Amino acid sequence: MRPFLTAAFALSLLAPLAARADDLLATDLPVVNVNREIGIAATAMIQNYTEHDGAGNTLDTQSGTLPGLEGKITTMVDALGISNLYAGVRYGYSGGSFGYNGATIGGTPLHSNSNDTINNVSVELGKGFLFSPNLMLIPFIQGGYHDWQSDLQGPGGYNEDHSNGFLGFGVRGDYALNTRLVLTGRLGWAETVGGSANASGGALAAEGYGPMNFALGDTPLLQAGIGADYLLANRIHLYGGLDYTHFGYGASGVNGAGFYEPSSTTSDLTIRIGFAFGF
C-alpha cells in the first residue's frame, strides 16, 4: 500500500492548481494529441548489473548493449465529467549478449559472455492538467513487470532468471514548441514487489544441484526520461527519446544447499526511435 498512499499525497498537492487547469479547453491541442498514439520503436538498452556482498564489495557484473523493439498505446479521453483522463501501456523486448565478470561455483573466476533476453511491461493511469495551450502535466500511478533471463556461457555457466513487479507513481510533462513538435519529460518512482531469482542447469546440474529459487527483497525504483514527438504528415508521427531506470534487489536467504542470491543494483539507459499513428 505504501506506493499508493505516497501517490495519493503527491496528487493532493496539485489540487489547488486543478481548477484553473481544467478551465482550459483541449480542442485538438498538440499536447493532447501526443497522448493519443499507437507506436513501435527500435531500441538499444545499455545495462549495468552489479552484485554485492554484505560488506558492499562487488561480486560480479554484467554489462553491455541489447537491441530491441518497443510498442506503445496511449490514449486521453473525457469521461464521467472528467477531462483528459490518461492511460498508457508499453511493452519492450531486448535480446543479445552481455559481458560477464565474476565468480561462480567453487569461487573460480569466470570471464565470459551471456545470452540475455529482457521483457518489460508497464501501465500508467492518470489525468492531464492543462496550464496553457502549450503545456500539460500528467500525474499518474504506474505498475508493471520486469523479467531478465540470462544464460551464462562457458565452463561454470548456468541459467538465471530475475523478475519483479513494481508499483508507484510519477509525473509527465508535455510542452508544444509548435503545432508539430512536442517535447516530453518524465519522472517516476516505484517500489519493486515480488522479486525473485531462479538458477538452473549448466554448472549447477554438473555438480548435482537441481533448480534453485530465491525470494529477493523489495527496493525503490527510480526513473527519468526525455523525449520528442514530431508530426510528419496527417497522423504519422516520428518520436524518440532516452529513459533511465535504476533499481535493485535485496539479498535472499541461504537455501538448503548453502547458496544465496546477493543484493544487486541495475541501471538501464534505453534509447528509442520509432513511428506512431495518431488517433
Helices and strands as residue ranges (DSSP letters): H 2-12, H 15-23, H 30-33, E 37-52, E 58-79, E 82-103, G 105-107, E 109-127, E 129-132, E 135-152, E 159-176, E 181-200, H 202-206, E 212-215, E 220-233, E 236-249, E 263-278
